[in-house]
Amino acid sequence: MLRKEKAVIIGGGISGKLAARVLSDFFQEVIILERDPEPQGPVPRKGTPQGEHIHALLFAGANGLEELFPGITEKFNASGAVKINSTQDVAWFHHGVWKLRFVGDYTTILQTRPHLEWHIEQYIKSLPNVTIHYSQIVRNYLYIEEENRITGVEIIDCSDSIRTINADLIIDASGVSSLSSRWLNKREVHIPEEQVKIDLSYFTKTLQLPDNRNRDWAIKLVYPNPPLEKIGGGISKVEGNRYLVTFMGYHNEINEKEILKNDNGFIEIAKKLPKLDIYQELKDATALSGTSIYRVPNIIWRRFDKVNNLPTGLLLIGDTICRIDPFFGQGMSIAVLEALALKKLLTNHNQTNQQMIETFHQQAVKIITPIWNMVITEDFRYPATIGKKPAGLSIQQWYAKNIFLLSSQNQDIYNSFIKVMHLLSPTSTLMHPRIIKSVLKRTIYK
């Protein structure tokens, strides 16, 4: 049974497409308004500057994506994505130690963000009641002041034509610089938020590596050991027998001018990593692209669930609510979990649309809270990080570091850590008595 006639989604990125897939089962008509032109293939989009860097779907995100788009994982694989064993084929240097490598129970799909998003978009286009309108800028909401209700959007297209669309539900999936935030601020509606300044910069190239029979990994990660080390890097095989190489630096540690001078400037950054493994791969590599840059000055969590007079008819999702530190690879998986929560709520036909919206914003808090806490625990290892520190931070950091170090020795602990990191298990899993005992034993006898 369909709930209402029409829903409009602002933004055709990952969150917008996920929302459209969910709404297609409950609304007669779903319209996605995307400001970028229609893509002609799995290529980077201007509206997704982060799209050229290394991306990953965590286990929970990959499972949820398959639930929403049955068969899509096989489409990824059939078109060149790289399927790997998540513990055997990943070489990960973390907090000064290499993680254990063994044949585990989980697999990971390595691919570029445009490749992943292209396949989702093709699925969306096959849905008869979903339409994507490209090159559309949503510039205002249609709003009934007396009812504090949003009833539609005002848009402008590439020919400067202005038109309006009325809808029973508006979903803002336009990201951190969303229309909703600007619109509410202009109306002096207070949006409580948590913000942490990390000054993170990403630099990425696509490369071709020479054949090497001794290369026993598909993705290699060399993370910094805070607080003294601020630069990390990763090299990941993707479709087309290519490799993405991403360097990241906290608190503007990487000199942008030096890295952009030439290809050699990019490679020289690899010498500043805690290990020279990535440099050894790059010194004989062939560059297939220029250097892409993405900056995240702040991570931010806008608490729309706490807005006292949020207009009815408006639902926020994805980065519009929370932009997380992308270094931990959780953003897309958060969006998938939010979409699954939305799907579950929409199946309850005893709720009105507005009750569903309010409950969704509360559900989003439950999804984001543990992930946000994990992320800022790590971000605050750097003294230059600015923001509200959680209670018991030093104890959390001490305990987490022991888990990281034990993951290089104890397969059981590493498995537990992986399940938490990939959002399959709650963080409380790492407080099991046997794990606490191992942490205390390591502390006493190290």
Phi, psi and omega in degrees: 000129180278139183283312186217180184277306191224139173232143177241134179244125178268113179107124182253026175283198182303310182299318180295318180293319178298316179298319180297319179299317180293312184294335183299338179275353188231346181239147179294323182221132178234127181241126173259129177252112185242131184281338178282156172293164179295127180290145181259012180167185179282071182238157180300147177251145179301323183283358178233071184298338178280353189291342183271358183262171180300131177234158177211142169261121176292166184305314181297321179293318180294318178297316180293323179296319178294325177295319182283326183232076184306130179091355186290329179299319178294325177295320175304309185294319183292338182255019169113352178299155187256115178268127184229161169280129192291343179245331180282320189262007178249121173258116190228113175262119192217122180053041172087004179221154174274132174297155174299148175237126181200162178284107183258190186268356187242153175239156178230144177256121176263126179196164176284157177300316179299326179295314178298313185291326179298316181292323175298318182296321179296323177295315180300320182293341179277351180277122189294336183256014177244131178234135175254122175256118183267165179055042181242128177250119177276117187251348179195162174262149168274125194222132173259106186301314186297331182257356186049053186227133175268128186243357181172195183224155172249127185233159176229135183257186186294342177264011180067018176280136181253134176212169180236152176229125174270149182205157177279338180212134175245128175245124177264109177239033188272358173101190190297329179262051191286157173301319185300315180299315180294317183296316180291320178297320179297328180269009178061035173269121184283129176248105176300142180210155171248133184221135180230127182271117183238343180046057181268136177234139178245141176223125187224142170229152169261132184225162170247128181261146174294152178301141180209107182295340181272359180285106187254026180221160174251335175217134179235129182239129176238103184266151177286158176253097183295157004267351186285324181263130184239356184246132176230172180202162177213150175227124189227131173289140178224183182302153180081017181054036177252169177230135171265134175240121180238129170252143176226148178221130175278149174053047173055037183288333181270131179281107186298320181296321180293319184288335183267357181302311181194180181299325181294327177298324177294313183295325182299333178300327182299335178289343182269357178285159180300334177231151182268010184304315182291322177301318180300328178283324187280333189297337178245016182276162177247125181288133178251356181208170170283187180264124177264143183235139176217130183242138176233089180297319183224148162262149188213140177233108179271121186271072178298338177294343181256000179289123187291322186235046177297130182300145176288156178089000185239126177239135180253146184208157174068217182295344175299327176272309188215121169260114184267165175297114186291348181300335183265359172065033186255350189301309182294324181291324174300316180299320178295315180297323177294320179296320178295322177296320178297317179301315181297319181292323182291339178286346179272097185279002176276347179266144170286168176303317184292321176297321177298317180299311182297320179293322179300315180299326175289321178294323178299324177299317181294327178287316188282322189309305182295327180289316178302316181295320177298316184293311184288336173302321179281318182300326182279006171290343177264124181301333183283350178292132184243130178161183180280120182275140179287157177295143178069028185301313185297322179292317178299318180294319179297315183292316180299319180298320178295323176297316179301314183291321178292339178291350176268355186232326191244111184295324180296316179292319179298318178299318179296317179298317180300317181295323177289313181300324181268013171065026174269334181230151177289159180298336179298341177304325183281000176256017176298143183308323182292328179284319176302317179299318179294321178297313180296321180296319179295321180295320183286320189254008182291000000 
